[in-house]
Amino acid sequence: MADQSGSRQGGTSMLRLVAITAVLIGFVLVSLRLLPGSPFASEATALWGESPASEQSGEPEEQAQPTPSPSPSLEPLPFAANDLTSLDIDGWYAWSVLDRRTGEITGSENMAETSTTASMIKSWIVADYLRRTVEAGRTPTEAELADATKIIRDSDNTRTQKFYNNLGGSTSIERLLSLCELTDSSVAEDGGWSRTELSPRDTARLGECIADGRAAGPEWTDWLLEEMRLVRDTGDFGIRKAFPSAVSETIAIKNGWVDRTREQENHVNCLAIGDTWTMGVMLRYPVAKGYQYGMNNCQKVTEALLTEPL
């Protein structure tokens, strides 16, 4: 009979060797898992079901906190309801200011009276076009954006009419009255964009409708406001000219000016959007006085309302 004691001893030694090897492997895995920045950390986490940070600190990882939105400025609005009789403006004029933080509207006693918008309404037409393009499931093309830039910065009438027609004409103005919650204004009798009737109070509301994203939609509001800050040449007059240059360059505008031969009047209008306010100024006066008279007086009205005159 063969001697089996050697086999039993060899088997026992083998079992001990396996056990020791298992312990060493476990030790190595734990060590690798605990090393900061170890390339095996993620694998170790999957194996052990805990995060290295939790094991090192004994506490759950701190979650990143969202950056708080900046609080609205607590500074008072730069306007006061001053007496403007000393301006001696020939014809009709009215103004209105909306506090974007509270929604409060102040203005002249006649701020609910309307006048034709002329090119000021182009701010809405471009906003409506951008929003409805997105609603239709597509992105405005580079050509469409180039046209929108010409409409806002340079007040291009031909491109405006093209946009207006694509928007369904006066149905676009009906959307304006509804979406922006205007109370005084109306669609033109002839359906044209230039003769849309807007009040200074509703002009300020239009400014807020653009600023808060309702008009152009969330994707294109910042783009539109920046284009309105870049209005140039003939269209760059009025409200923001009453402010120092460091402030005026932050103010978005869209103005309108037209001579109405039927009424023998010039209609000049100013829309401005500041950080905490929007403003509308509208004027009607004898056509013989020319555009510049209204452009200058739009600025003078604003200057007279500033709490810290220049």
Secondary structure, DSSP 8 states (H G I E B T S, - for coil): ----HHHHHHHHHHHHHHHHHHHHHHHHHHHHHHSTT-TTHHHHHHHHSS-HHHHHHSS---------------S--SB-----GGG--SSEEEEEEEETTT--EEE-TTTT--EE-GGGGHHHHHHHHHHHHHHTT----HHHHHHHHHHHHH--HHHHHHHHHHTTTHHHHHHHHHHTT-SS-B--TT--STT-EE-HHHHHHHHHHHHTTTTT-TTTHHHHHHHHHT--GGG--SGGGGS-HHHHTT-EEEEEEEEETTTTEEEEEEEEE-SSEEEEEEEEEEGGGHHHHHHHHHHHHHHHHBSS--
